[in-house]
Amino acid sequence: MASCCEPQGYDRVFTAGLARRDAARYRRRGLTRDPQHVVDLYRAGVLRGDTVLDVGAGIGDLGIELLRAGASHVTAVDLSAGYEHEAAALAEQAGVGGRVRRVTGDLVARGDLVEPADVVALMKVVCCYADAGALLTAAAGHARRHVVLSYPRDTWWLRLFARGSALAGRWRHTSWRFVVHPERELAATLERAGLTITHRATAGVFSVMVATRR
């Protein structure tokens, strides 16, 4: 496992305890709606490629299911080291441990942490990163074929939750915030990076977007 300094305090929010709860839920119920939609897109050929870079990978459940769907290798990068134990255990239990590389660090600050991949995935990530534009630009720079992301729908009650998260972040002394970004801004960032929006869908509370390299 590679690592780098994580100055933003995300590891005080995304803890080993949260990882245990996420892993238990995945073992009981499988993927949630938006990552399952990504796997369905991969099986349908909307997303193509052998290698996956999973940014903000958490417990690595999306990567496991993409490997089961036909991907050859997943690199999982996350700001918090709190997920490492549960993610490694899940990958080993699924029989794919040898095809997953885990990296702890910030893709924006350290783009050299990981190699480019055919598909770069960001599930529930842009809403939790301090500079979503910089993160998407970095993701696009690592994508040979596709960037796929999920992000919260722009609803009044999610915007209300976002305001509450700002207060919680200050209380926890971390720069973590939950942010509801306008879809057009996310799409524009990817288009400026040379990708074309090829798929949009709603998956529960979140929307899913695919951007494909021209």
WOLIN-V876776 format. One record per residue. N is the residue number from 1. RES is the residue in one small letter. SS is DSSP state (2 for helix, 1 for strand, 0 for the rest). Layout:
# WOLIN-V876776
((N;RES;SS) (N;RES;SS))
This chain:
# WOLIN-V876776
((1;m;0) (2;a;1) (3;s;0) (4;c;0) (5;c;0) (6;e;0) (7;p;0) (8;q;0) (9;g;0) (10;y;2) (11;d;2) (12;r;2) (13;v;0) (14;f;0) (15;t;0) (16;a;2) (17;g;2) (18;l;2) (19;a;2) (20;r;2) (21;r;2) (22;d;2) (23;a;2) (24;a;2) (25;r;2) (26;y;2) (27;r;2) (28;r;2) (29;r;2) (30;g;0) (31;l;0) (32;t;0) (33;r;2) (34;d;2) (35;p;2) (36;q;2) (37;h;2) (38;v;2) (39;v;2) (40;d;2) (41;l;2) (42;y;2) (43;r;2) (44;a;2) (45;g;0) (46;v;0) (47;l;0) (48;r;0) (49;g;0) (50;d;0) (51;t;1) (52;v;1) (53;l;1) (54;d;1) (55;v;1) (56;g;0) (57;a;0) (58;g;0) (59;i;0) (60;g;0) (61;d;2) (62;l;2) (63;g;2) (64;i;2) (65;e;2) (66;l;2) (67;l;2) (68;r;2) (69;a;2) (70;g;0) (71;a;0) (72;s;0) (73;h;1) (74;v;1) (75;t;1) (76;a;1) (77;v;1) (78;d;1) (79;l;0) (80;s;0) (81;a;2) (82;g;2) (83;y;2) (84;e;2) (85;h;2) (86;e;2) (87;a;2) (88;a;2) (89;a;2) (90;l;2) (91;a;2) (92;e;2) (93;q;2) (94;a;0) (95;g;0) (96;v;0) (97;g;2) (98;g;2) (99;r;2) (100;v;1) (101;r;1) (102;r;1) (103;v;1) (104;t;1) (105;g;0) (106;d;0) (107;l;0) (108;v;0) (109;a;0) (110;r;0) (111;g;2) (112;d;2) (113;l;2) (114;v;0) (115;e;0) (116;p;0) (117;a;1) (118;d;1) (119;v;1) (120;v;1) (121;a;1) (122;l;1) (123;m;0) (124;k;0) (125;v;0) (126;v;0) (127;c;0) (128;c;0) (129;y;0) (130;a;0) (131;d;0) (132;a;2) (133;g;2) (134;a;2) (135;l;2) (136;l;2) (137;t;2) (138;a;2) (139;a;2) (140;a;2) (141;g;2) (142;h;0) (143;a;1) (144;r;1) (145;r;1) (146;h;1) (147;v;1) (148;v;1) (149;l;1) (150;s;1) (151;y;1) (152;p;1) (153;r;0) (154;d;0) (155;t;0) (156;w;2) (157;w;2) (158;l;2) (159;r;2) (160;l;2) (161;f;2) (162;a;2) (163;r;2) (164;g;2) (165;s;2) (166;a;2) (167;l;2) (168;a;2) (169;g;2) (170;r;2) (171;w;2) (172;r;0) (173;h;0) (174;t;0) (175;s;0) (176;w;0) (177;r;0) (178;f;0) (179;v;0) (180;v;0) (181;h;0) (182;p;0) (183;e;2) (184;r;2) (185;e;2) (186;l;2) (187;a;2) (188;a;2) (189;t;2) (190;l;2) (191;e;2) (192;r;2) (193;a;0) (194;g;0) (195;l;1) (196;t;1) (197;i;1) (198;t;1) (199;h;1) (200;r;1) (201;a;1) (202;t;1) (203;a;1) (204;g;0) (205;v;0) (206;f;1) (207;s;1) (208;v;1) (209;m;1) (210;v;1) (211;a;1) (212;t;1) (213;r;1) (214;r;0))
